[in-house]
Amino acid sequence: MLHRPTITIATAVAMALAGMSSANANTLRWASSGDSLTLDPHAQNEGPTHTLAHQMYEPLLQRDMAGEIIPALATSWAVTDDPTVWRFTLRQGVKFHNGADFNADDVVFSINRTRAPNSAMKELLTSVVDVKKVDDYTVDLITEGPNPLLPANLTNQFMMDEDWTKANGAEQPQDFDNGGDNFAVRNVNGTGAFKLTSRVIDEKTVLTANEDYWGKDEFPNEITEIVYTPIQSAGTRVAALLSGEVDFIQDVPVQDLARVDGTDSLKVNSAPQNRTIFFGLNVGDEDLTNDNVDGKNPFADLRVRQAMNMAINRAAIQRVVMRDQSQPTGIIMPPFVAGWTEALDALPEGNMDGAKALMAEAGYEEGFTVTLNCPNDRYVNDEAICQAAVGMFAQIGINVNLDAKPKAQHFPLIANKETDFYMLGWGVPTFDSEYIFNFLVHTSSDDRGSWNGTRYSNPEVDSMIVSLGSEVDLEKRAGTVAAIWETIQSEVIYLPIHHQVLNWGMANNIEFPVQPEDQPHFKFLTYAQ
């Protein structure tokens, strides 16, 4: 498990200055709150990990800076006469960073690696039953039934060099949650616009432009070097931007927006993010590990969950903690996603007296004590949100002990079912409800429910979720999606807080629109003339 030390101001400045020594107009000095968890492209389904990977690896299809799907290593894709077969025509003339040719063998290998048991990306390909090479530049993906959404599931599925991966003993993805390791965790051989030059985890990663990149004439590609420095401290991160030691940060703290935007040499670009922040509750176990109630699980009682949902003052979190840089919500689905409606997004009734009455009715008039696990380097003001919620839950008798950790220690608690109460943020790269259901709602199994730390299990809902992967009648499919959401909302297995708003801070000479998934694809970045 990775250790994430707090970076002091002196250390951050020293690292930034080290990057400045070789800086020129084409060097981008980039910082954010947390580092990539691993360089193995199939080991973690996590935004910042994908962000770094996208600079070096490529999928068959990707989303551009507007969130639209565009060709990447595949130039065309379509369903064949057989509705269970998607055919992909591959881009020719592409080379990996080591000079090896990219072809269909690499796609077959990479898709199968993505479907491996240790892969964190396998749930996106649950409908895929086989992948076949047609010729050197044509591949078929065979699905269990017709799956019109398959292309949307491929935008973060990165292609690896089969020969390189096998030669270095990394055929299987890193088992991140259980401390696994392999050569691909620290080394990269992709087809992307940038090559890995050096990397010190949690300190600095340096990338250089790929001179043989197939897309050098299709994208701006104005950056020759990227110096990436993770800086956990919000104050230190902003100080580095204000002083010119870094050029671009993804996560301007809400309390510093005016200061950054008011600096002549800087600007802030903002946009709603395709991500929702929420709390998860262990509703399935007979007893909780981290509470003071013996032999019972308070979260298993719907009335307790309803009371907690009513106790969260989302407007106060928006106003005080987020400085209005959030959109309070009553559902864990961002507005970008197919299935979202204003009615589902409506906030729960804020009624403290009603919440206390529900607690008493459930037999917890005197309350109980429980631990809340929260990250402190992943989402905007994540620990501050948790601290605010602790005070709100106290008003209905729930004494919450806050345990905030870096994301590298926090996420395995959820994946390994070692937390009863936790914060999580969820983006939806497919822009479809099925993605949420597969990861967060379906009963945990070998191929679904890997992030369902709630232990929620409903066979009827599971059956409906599975049906979405092959339903081609869009009206019927929409009805199934609505039925699943109705059940989830009534069960209150998650406590939604808000949809995030993205604020990217950058030097004034940078032209770079905010991408709704918080994915800065730097090959698109340009400099003002």
Backbone torsions as a table, in degrees:
resi	resn	phi	psi	omega
1	MET	NA	136.4	-176.2
2	LEU	-75.0	143.4	175.8
3	HIS	-101.9	133.6	-177.4
4	ARG	-117.7	93.9	179.5
5	PRO	-70.9	151.3	174.7
6	THR	-72.0	130.7	-177.8
7	ILE	-89.0	123.4	179.1
8	THR	-77.2	165.2	179.0
9	ILE	-60.3	-44.1	-178.7
10	ALA	-61.3	-42.3	179.9
11	THR	-65.6	-44.4	-178.6
12	ALA	-62.4	-42.5	179.9
13	VAL	-65.4	-41.3	179.6
14	ALA	-61.6	-41.5	179.6
15	MET	-66.6	-40.9	-180.0
16	ALA	-64.6	-41.7	179.0
17	LEU	-64.3	-34.8	177.9
18	ALA	-62.1	-38.3	177.3
19	GLY	-69.3	-29.5	-176.6
20	MET	-71.2	-22.4	-174.0
21	SER	-60.4	-29.5	-180.0
22	SER	-111.8	13.6	-174.2
23	ALA	-71.3	143.4	171.3
24	ASN	-147.4	-170.2	-174.6
25	ALA	-61.9	-20.2	-176.7
26	ASN	-105.4	7.1	176.1
27	THR	-96.2	123.0	176.3
28	LEU	-100.6	121.4	177.3
29	ARG	-101.9	110.7	-167.3
30	TRP	-116.8	139.2	176.9
31	ALA	-138.7	149.9	171.0
32	SER	-150.8	177.9	-170.5
33	SER	-73.5	-28.4	-175.4
34	GLY	-141.1	149.2	-177.4
35	ASP	-81.5	165.5	168.0
36	SER	-60.6	140.8	-178.6
37	LEU	-75.7	-26.4	-177.5
38	THR	-166.9	156.2	173.6
39	LEU	-93.8	-8.1	174.4
40	ASP	-66.9	115.7	-169.7
41	PRO	-71.8	-7.1	-179.2
42	HIS	-117.0	8.2	-171.3
43	ALA	-93.9	-19.5	-178.4
44	GLN	-144.2	132.5	175.3
45	ASN	-100.7	76.3	-172.3
46	GLU	-140.5	134.8	-171.2
47	GLY	-51.4	-59.2	-179.6
48	PRO	-61.0	-30.0	176.3
49	THR	-67.2	-43.7	175.6
50	HIS	-63.7	-36.8	-177.1
51	THR	-58.1	-48.8	179.2
52	LEU	-67.6	-40.3	-179.4
53	ALA	-61.1	-38.9	-177.6
54	HIS	-62.1	-23.8	178.5
55	GLN	-72.9	-26.3	-172.4
56	MET	-114.0	-38.2	177.7
57	TYR	-102.2	166.0	176.2
58	GLU	-138.1	147.2	171.7
59	PRO	-91.4	178.9	174.6
60	LEU	-66.4	-40.3	179.1
61	LEU	-129.9	150.8	177.1
62	GLN	-139.5	166.6	173.0
63	ARG	-98.3	138.1	-180.0
64	ASP	-83.9	-168.4	-175.2
65	MET	-71.0	-12.4	174.9
66	ALA	-97.2	-2.7	-179.2
67	GLY	88.7	8.4	180.0
68	GLU	-89.2	143.3	177.9
69	ILE	-74.1	129.9	178.8
70	ILE	-131.9	162.3	177.6
71	PRO	-65.1	144.7	171.8
72	ALA	-127.6	-101.0	178.6
73	LEU	-82.3	-9.1	170.0
74	ALA	-108.8	136.0	-179.9
75	THR	-94.1	-22.2	176.9
76	SER	-154.6	157.6	-179.5
77	TRP	-156.5	143.1	-178.4
78	ALA	-166.9	156.6	173.1
79	VAL	-75.0	139.2	177.7
80	THR	-82.4	-172.0	176.0
81	ASP	-60.6	-27.9	173.4
82	ASP	-87.9	114.4	-174.8
83	PRO	-65.5	-7.9	177.7
84	THR	-95.6	5.3	-177.6
85	VAL	-122.3	118.5	172.4
86	TRP	-99.3	128.6	179.2
87	ARG	-106.5	131.5	179.7
88	PHE	-117.5	125.5	173.8
89	THR	-93.1	124.9	-172.7
90	LEU	-90.7	152.9	177.7
91	ARG	-72.8	131.6	-180.0
92	GLN	-95.3	156.2	178.4
93	GLY	82.2	9.2	-179.8
94	VAL	-86.8	137.4	177.6
95	LYS	-122.5	145.4	171.5
96	PHE	-72.8	167.2	-177.1
97	HIS	-59.7	-25.4	179.4
98	ASN	-88.8	4.9	177.8
99	GLY	95.4	-7.6	179.6
100	ALA	-71.2	147.9	179.1
101	ASP	-76.4	141.2	172.8
102	PHE	-88.2	133.6	178.2
103	ASN	-153.6	-171.2	-174.1
104	ALA	-62.8	-32.0	178.9
105	ASP	-59.7	-37.8	179.5
106	ASP	-68.0	-35.0	178.5
107	VAL	-68.5	-47.2	179.0
108	VAL	-58.2	-46.7	179.7
109	PHE	-61.0	-46.1	-175.2
110	SER	-67.5	-41.1	178.4
111	ILE	-64.4	-42.4	178.7
112	ASN	-66.4	-36.5	176.8
113	ARG	-65.5	-38.0	178.0
114	THR	-63.8	-29.3	-178.5
115	ARG	-88.5	0.5	-177.4
116	ALA	-67.6	156.1	-177.2
117	PRO	-55.6	-37.3	-178.0
118	ASN	-81.7	-7.5	-177.3
119	SER	-70.2	134.6	175.3
120	ALA	-83.2	-3.1	-176.7
121	MET	-106.7	1.9	-171.2
122	LYS	-65.7	-28.8	-178.0
123	GLU	-65.3	-20.5	177.7
124	LEU	-74.1	-15.6	-177.2
125	LEU	-120.8	30.7	-179.2
126	THR	-63.6	-26.3	-179.7
127	SER	-82.0	-12.5	-177.1
128	VAL	-81.8	124.2	179.1
129	VAL	-105.3	-17.8	179.3
130	ASP	-164.3	156.4	173.1
131	VAL	-133.1	130.4	-173.4
132	LYS	-130.4	139.4	173.0
133	LYS	-80.7	123.5	175.7
134	VAL	-88.7	-48.8	170.5
135	ASP	-153.0	-170.7	-173.2
136	ASP	-60.8	-21.9	-177.0
137	TYR	-132.2	29.3	176.1
138	THR	-142.0	132.1	-179.0
139	VAL	-134.3	140.6	174.8
140	ASP	-109.7	132.5	170.2
141	LEU	-106.1	120.5	-176.9
142	ILE	-101.7	127.2	-178.5
143	THR	-108.6	158.9	-176.8
144	GLU	-62.9	-34.2	174.6
145	GLY	-147.3	176.4	177.4
146	PRO	-56.7	131.5	-179.1
147	ASN	-133.1	90.8	-178.1
148	PRO	-67.8	-13.5	-176.6
149	LEU	-96.6	3.0	-175.3
150	LEU	-54.3	-45.3	-179.3
151	PRO	-55.3	-37.7	-179.5
152	ALA	-66.3	-20.4	179.9
153	ASN	-86.5	0.1	-173.2
154	LEU	-106.0	-1.0	-170.2
155	THR	-73.7	-13.8	174.8
156	ASN	-121.6	17.9	179.1
157	GLN	-96.0	99.3	-170.1
158	PHE	-84.0	144.1	-178.7
159	MET	-93.2	131.4	-179.9
160	MET	-113.3	158.1	175.6
161	ASP	-78.5	114.5	-176.5
162	GLU	-58.3	-47.9	-176.0
163	ASP	-64.4	-44.6	-179.5
164	TRP	-62.7	-44.6	-177.3
165	THR	-64.8	-44.8	179.9
166	LYS	-68.7	-39.2	-179.3
167	ALA	-62.6	-25.5	-179.1
168	ASN	-104.4	15.2	172.4
169	GLY	66.5	31.1	-176.7
170	ALA	-116.4	34.3	-178.5
171	GLU	-58.2	-35.3	-178.9
172	GLN	-99.0	141.1	177.5
173	PRO	-61.7	152.6	174.9
174	GLN	-58.8	133.8	173.3
175	ASP	-86.8	79.7	-170.5
176	PHE	-60.2	-45.9	-173.5
177	ASP	-65.2	-20.6	179.6
178	ASN	-113.0	23.6	174.4
179	GLY	75.9	22.5	-179.5
180	GLY	-69.1	166.9	-177.0
181	ASP	-150.7	153.9	169.4
182	ASN	-164.0	176.0	-175.6
183	PHE	-61.9	-34.6	-176.9
184	ALA	-73.2	-9.6	177.8
185	VAL	-67.2	-30.1	-174.9
186	ARG	-121.8	-3.9	-175.5
187	ASN	-131.1	149.1	-175.4
188	VAL	-134.5	137.3	169.7
189	ASN	-139.2	83.8	-177.1
190	GLY	-107.4	-166.0	176.1
191	THR	-115.0	5.5	-170.1
192	GLY	-73.7	179.4	-173.8
193	ALA	-70.3	-16.1	-177.9
194	PHE	-132.2	146.2	176.7
195	LYS	-104.4	148.9	174.8
196	LEU	-76.4	123.8	177.2
197	THR	-99.5	-46.9	179.1
198	SER	-158.3	157.5	179.7
199	ARG	-155.0	129.4	168.5
200	VAL	-123.2	113.2	-173.9
201	ILE	-55.2	133.5	178.5
202	ASP	69.2	4.6	179.2
203	GLU	-122.6	-60.3	-177.3
204	LYS	-162.2	139.1	172.8
205	THR	-126.9	130.6	-179.4
206	VAL	-115.6	129.5	177.6
207	LEU	-120.7	146.3	174.9
208	THR	-123.2	152.8	-176.7
209	ALA	-61.8	140.1	177.4
210	ASN	-84.2	105.1	-176.0
211	GLU	-64.8	-21.2	-179.2
212	ASP	-102.0	18.0	-176.6
213	TYR	-63.0	130.6	-178.3
214	TRP	-61.4	-27.2	-175.2
215	GLY	-97.6	19.0	-174.9
216	LYS	-64.7	-22.9	177.7
217	ASP	-102.9	-3.3	-178.6
218	GLU	-101.2	-19.3	179.4
219	PHE	-126.1	161.1	-179.3
220	PRO	-56.2	-45.9	177.6
221	ASN	47.3	50.3	-177.4
222	GLU	-89.4	-9.5	-179.0
223	ILE	-91.7	131.6	177.6
224	THR	-100.5	-20.6	-179.2
225	GLU	-151.2	140.9	173.2
226	ILE	-119.7	127.4	173.3
227	VAL	-113.6	109.0	-175.7
228	TYR	-103.0	125.3	-179.7
229	THR	-125.9	109.9	173.4
230	PRO	-72.9	126.9	179.4
231	ILE	-128.7	103.1	-174.1
232	GLN	-65.5	-39.9	-177.9
233	SER	-68.4	122.2	-179.7
234	ALA	-61.6	-42.5	-179.3
235	GLY	-63.4	-41.1	179.4
236	THR	-68.1	-38.8	-179.8
237	ARG	-62.9	-46.2	179.5
238	VAL	-67.6	-39.2	178.4
239	ALA	-59.8	-38.9	178.5
240	ALA	-65.2	-37.2	177.8
241	LEU	-70.0	-45.5	-178.3
242	LEU	-62.6	-34.9	-177.6
243	SER	-84.4	-7.2	-178.5
244	GLY	85.8	8.3	180.0
245	GLU	-75.6	-24.6	169.7
246	VAL	-128.9	156.8	-176.1
247	ASP	-102.9	-21.0	-170.6
248	PHE	-151.2	129.2	171.0
249	ILE	-129.9	140.3	-178.1
250	GLN	-79.1	-25.7	-166.6
251	ASP	-128.2	75.6	175.4
252	VAL	-68.6	123.0	178.7
253	PRO	-59.7	142.8	-174.7
254	VAL	-60.2	-31.2	-178.3
255	GLN	-73.2	-12.0	-177.4
256	ASP	-112.0	7.2	-176.2
257	LEU	-59.9	-48.6	-177.9
258	ALA	-63.7	-38.9	-179.1
259	ARG	-63.9	-45.3	-179.9
260	VAL	-68.1	-47.9	-177.0
261	ASP	-67.0	-23.4	179.5
262	GLY	-87.0	-0.6	177.9
263	THR	-87.6	127.3	-172.5
264	ASP	-55.4	-35.6	-174.5
265	SER	-86.7	-1.0	-174.2
266	LEU	-127.7	167.6	172.8
267	LYS	-151.9	162.3	176.6
268	VAL	-120.8	126.1	171.8
269	ASN	-104.8	130.5	-174.6
270	SER	-126.4	152.8	176.6
271	ALA	-169.3	153.0	173.9
272	PRO	-61.2	144.3	179.3
273	GLN	-103.0	148.9	175.2
274	ASN	-82.1	65.3	-177.5
275	ARG	-158.7	139.8	176.7
276	THR	-121.6	141.4	178.7
277	ILE	-103.9	138.0	-176.1
278	PHE	-158.3	170.4	172.4
279	PHE	-106.9	141.1	173.8
280	GLY	-107.5	146.5	-177.6
281	LEU	-123.9	137.8	174.4
282	ASN	-75.9	96.0	-177.1
283	VAL	-97.0	-7.0	-170.4
284	GLY	-99.8	-30.3	-176.7
285	ASP	-74.6	150.9	179.6
286	GLU	-70.5	-27.9	179.9
287	ASP	-142.3	147.3	177.4
288	LEU	-91.2	151.3	178.9
289	THR	-85.2	-35.6	-170.2
290	ASN	-111.0	45.4	175.5
291	ASP	-135.7	180.0	-179.5
292	ASN	-111.1	19.4	178.8
293	VAL	-105.2	113.7	-177.3
294	ASP	-80.6	131.5	172.0
295	GLY	75.4	8.3	-179.8
296	LYS	-141.7	160.7	175.8
297	ASN	-120.1	102.4	-179.7
298	PRO	-58.0	-33.6	-178.0
299	PHE	-70.8	-15.6	177.9
300	ALA	-72.7	-14.2	179.8
301	ASP	-90.8	118.1	-178.2
302	LEU	-55.8	-34.8	-178.3
303	ARG	-64.8	-34.9	176.8
304	VAL	-66.3	-44.0	-179.8
305	ARG	-64.6	-40.8	177.7
306	GLN	-63.0	-41.5	179.7
307	ALA	-63.1	-42.4	179.6
308	MET	-65.4	-38.8	178.8
309	ASN	-63.6	-38.4	179.4
310	MET	-72.9	-26.2	-175.4
311	ALA	-79.0	-19.5	-178.7
312	ILE	-76.0	118.2	177.5
313	ASN	-91.0	88.0	-175.3
314	ARG	-66.4	-34.0	178.7
315	ALA	-64.7	-37.8	178.8
316	ALA	-68.1	-40.4	177.0
317	ILE	-62.3	-42.2	178.7
318	GLN	-61.0	-45.0	-174.2
319	ARG	-75.8	-48.1	-171.1
320	VAL	-89.0	-47.3	-175.4
321	VAL	-83.1	-43.0	-173.0
322	MET	-97.3	-3.6	179.8
323	ARG	51.3	41.7	178.1
324	ASP	71.2	10.1	179.0
325	GLN	-95.8	54.7	175.7
326	SER	-163.8	166.4	178.4
327	GLN	-124.9	99.2	-179.4
328	PRO	-53.2	143.7	-175.1
329	THR	-146.1	161.4	175.5
330	GLY	-111.5	11.8	-177.7
331	ILE	-144.6	153.6	-177.2
332	ILE	-89.3	23.8	-178.6
333	MET	-117.5	121.2	177.6
334	PRO	-67.7	156.1	-179.4
335	PRO	-62.3	-17.9	179.1
336	PHE	-67.5	-19.4	-164.3
337	VAL	-89.9	138.0	175.1
338	ALA	-62.5	124.7	-175.4
339	GLY	117.1	-18.4	179.9
340	TRP	-71.6	138.7	173.0
341	THR	-138.1	158.4	176.9
342	GLU	-62.3	-35.5	-179.6
343	ALA	-64.1	-42.7	178.5
344	LEU	-67.7	-32.0	-176.7
345	ASP	-77.2	-11.6	-176.2
346	ALA	-58.4	142.9	-177.5
347	LEU	-73.2	145.5	173.7
348	PRO	-62.8	155.1	178.2
349	GLU	-63.0	127.3	176.6
350	GLY	-90.0	99.6	-173.6
351	ASN	-142.2	96.5	-176.1
352	MET	-66.5	-39.2	178.5
353	ASP	-64.3	-41.8	177.6
354	GLY	-64.1	-37.4	178.8
355	ALA	-65.7	-42.3	178.3
356	LYS	-63.2	-38.0	179.1
357	ALA	-64.3	-39.7	178.0
358	LEU	-66.0	-39.5	177.4
359	MET	-60.8	-43.8	179.6
360	ALA	-65.5	-41.3	179.9
361	GLU	-62.7	-32.9	179.5
362	ALA	-81.4	-4.3	178.7
363	GLY	93.7	15.0	-178.7
364	TYR	-120.7	44.7	179.7
365	GLU	-60.9	-32.4	178.7
366	GLU	-88.8	-0.4	177.5
367	GLY	78.0	-166.0	177.7
368	PHE	-161.9	171.5	-179.4
369	THR	-114.3	139.8	-179.2
370	VAL	-151.8	157.8	178.6
371	THR	-98.8	134.6	174.6
372	LEU	-107.5	120.5	176.6
373	ASN	-93.1	130.9	-172.7
374	CYS	-140.0	140.6	172.5
375	PRO	-78.0	159.2	176.6
376	ASN	-127.6	13.0	179.0
377	ASP	-147.1	26.9	-175.8
378	ARG	-117.9	-56.1	-174.6
379	TYR	-105.9	165.8	-179.3
380	VAL	-64.8	117.7	178.3
381	ASN	56.1	37.1	-174.8
382	ASP	-58.5	-49.3	-178.6
383	GLU	-66.5	-36.1	178.8
384	ALA	-65.9	-36.2	176.0
385	ILE	-62.8	-45.7	179.6
386	CYS	-62.2	-40.8	179.0
387	GLN	-62.4	-40.7	178.4
388	ALA	-64.0	-41.9	-179.0
389	ALA	-66.3	-34.3	177.5
390	VAL	-55.4	-45.8	179.0
391	GLY	-65.6	-34.9	-179.9
392	MET	-70.1	-41.9	178.7
393	PHE	-66.9	-31.0	178.9
394	ALA	-61.1	-29.2	-178.2
395	GLN	-68.8	-16.4	176.4
396	ILE	-112.4	16.4	172.6
397	GLY	92.7	4.6	179.2
398	ILE	-95.8	111.8	179.8
399	ASN	-87.9	111.0	-174.1
400	VAL	-105.4	123.9	172.6
401	ASN	-91.9	118.6	-177.0
402	LEU	-87.3	128.1	176.6
403	ASP	-122.7	99.1	-177.5
404	ALA	-101.3	131.1	-177.3
405	LYS	-137.6	158.8	169.7
406	PRO	-58.9	154.2	-173.6
407	LYS	-59.9	-30.1	-179.3
408	ALA	-63.7	-27.8	175.4
409	GLN	-94.9	-26.2	-176.3
410	HIS	-74.6	-49.4	-173.3
411	PHE	-60.9	-40.5	177.1
412	PRO	-61.0	-25.5	176.3
413	LEU	-61.4	-38.5	179.5
414	ILE	-74.3	-48.8	-177.6
415	ALA	-60.8	-35.3	-177.9
416	ASN	-95.9	10.5	178.4
417	LYS	55.8	45.7	-179.8
418	GLU	-109.5	12.5	176.9
419	THR	-131.6	144.5	178.5
420	ASP	-99.8	-18.4	-172.5
421	PHE	-153.5	121.2	-169.0
422	TYR	-153.7	156.8	171.3
423	MET	-94.1	143.2	174.1
424	LEU	-148.4	147.4	171.2
425	GLY	-116.8	142.3	-175.0
426	TRP	-134.8	118.8	170.9
427	GLY	-96.1	161.5	-174.2
428	VAL	-128.2	85.1	-175.3
429	PRO	-64.0	-20.6	177.5
430	THR	-86.3	-11.8	-177.6
431	PHE	59.4	31.1	-178.3
432	ASP	-138.7	144.9	-177.0
433	SER	-61.0	-28.3	-178.1
434	GLU	-55.8	-35.4	179.9
435	TYR	-61.0	-43.9	178.1
436	ILE	-64.2	-46.7	-177.8
437	PHE	-61.9	-45.0	-176.9
438	ASN	-60.4	-42.4	-175.2
439	PHE	-88.0	-37.3	-167.2
440	LEU	-108.9	-15.7	-172.1
441	VAL	-119.1	-42.3	-177.9
442	HIS	-58.8	145.3	175.0
443	THR	-51.5	134.2	180.0
444	SER	-60.0	127.1	-178.7
445	SER	-148.5	-170.3	-178.3
446	ASP	-67.2	-29.3	-174.6
447	ASP	-124.8	3.5	176.9
448	ARG	-148.0	160.6	173.3
449	GLY	74.6	24.2	-175.4
450	SER	-67.9	-22.4	178.4
451	TRP	-109.3	16.2	178.8
452	ASN	-85.1	75.3	179.2
453	GLY	-73.8	-3.4	179.6
454	THR	-78.1	-15.6	-174.0
455	ARG	63.1	15.0	177.9
456	TYR	-64.3	137.4	-180.0
457	SER	-146.0	120.6	-179.4
458	ASN	-140.0	102.3	-176.3
459	PRO	-55.2	-36.5	179.6
460	GLU	-65.7	-43.1	177.0
461	VAL	-66.1	-41.4	177.6
462	ASP	-55.7	-44.4	-179.3
463	SER	-62.8	-40.4	178.8
464	MET	-67.0	-39.1	179.3
465	ILE	-61.9	-46.9	-179.7
466	VAL	-61.1	-36.6	-177.9
467	SER	-64.4	-25.3	-177.6
468	LEU	-65.1	-26.0	-176.9
469	GLY	-70.6	-13.9	-178.0
470	SER	-133.4	9.2	-179.0
471	GLU	-85.2	116.5	-178.4
472	VAL	-99.1	-12.9	174.7
473	ASP	-78.8	103.6	-171.7
474	LEU	-63.7	-34.3	178.7
475	GLU	-68.5	-42.7	177.8
476	LYS	-65.5	-40.2	179.8
477	ARG	-62.4	-43.7	178.6
478	ALA	-61.2	-35.8	177.4
479	GLY	-66.0	-39.3	177.8
480	THR	-66.1	-43.2	177.9
481	VAL	-58.3	-45.4	-179.8
482	ALA	-62.9	-38.6	-179.7
483	ALA	-66.8	-38.8	178.0
484	ILE	-64.7	-46.7	179.4
485	TRP	-61.3	-38.5	179.1
486	GLU	-60.6	-41.8	179.3
487	THR	-67.6	-46.9	-178.4
488	ILE	-60.8	-44.2	-178.8
489	GLN	-63.9	-39.2	-178.9
490	SER	-71.4	-28.0	-179.6
491	GLU	-82.4	-20.7	178.3
492	VAL	51.6	55.6	178.5
493	ILE	-84.3	-17.2	174.4
494	TYR	-126.6	152.5	177.0
495	LEU	-112.4	97.6	-177.8
496	PRO	-67.5	148.4	177.2
497	ILE	-117.3	-64.9	179.8
498	HIS	-162.3	163.3	169.0
499	HIS	-87.8	137.9	-177.8
500	GLN	-77.6	154.0	170.1
501	VAL	-114.4	132.0	-178.5
502	LEU	-89.7	137.3	175.3
503	ASN	-133.0	105.5	177.7
504	TRP	-97.2	127.4	176.2
505	GLY	-103.4	138.0	-175.6
506	MET	-155.6	162.1	174.6
507	ALA	-63.1	149.0	-175.1
508	ASN	-61.3	-24.1	-177.0
509	ASN	-85.2	1.7	179.9
510	ILE	-94.7	132.4	174.7
511	GLU	-110.5	109.8	-172.8
512	PHE	-159.4	104.5	179.7
513	PRO	-71.8	151.8	178.5
514	VAL	-71.4	130.6	178.3
515	GLN	-92.4	131.8	-171.4
516	PRO	-61.1	-20.4	177.3
517	GLU	-93.5	6.3	-176.0
518	ASP	61.5	38.7	179.8
519	GLN	-113.1	94.1	176.6
520	PRO	-77.5	98.9	177.4
521	HIS	-83.1	100.6	-167.1
522	PHE	-69.8	-12.5	175.1
523	LYS	-67.7	-16.8	178.0
524	PHE	-88.2	-14.4	-174.3
525	LEU	-69.7	140.5	175.5
526	THR	-128.9	161.3	176.7
527	TYR	-109.1	138.2	178.3
528	ALA	-63.3	140.1	-179.7
529	GLN	-89.3	NA	NA
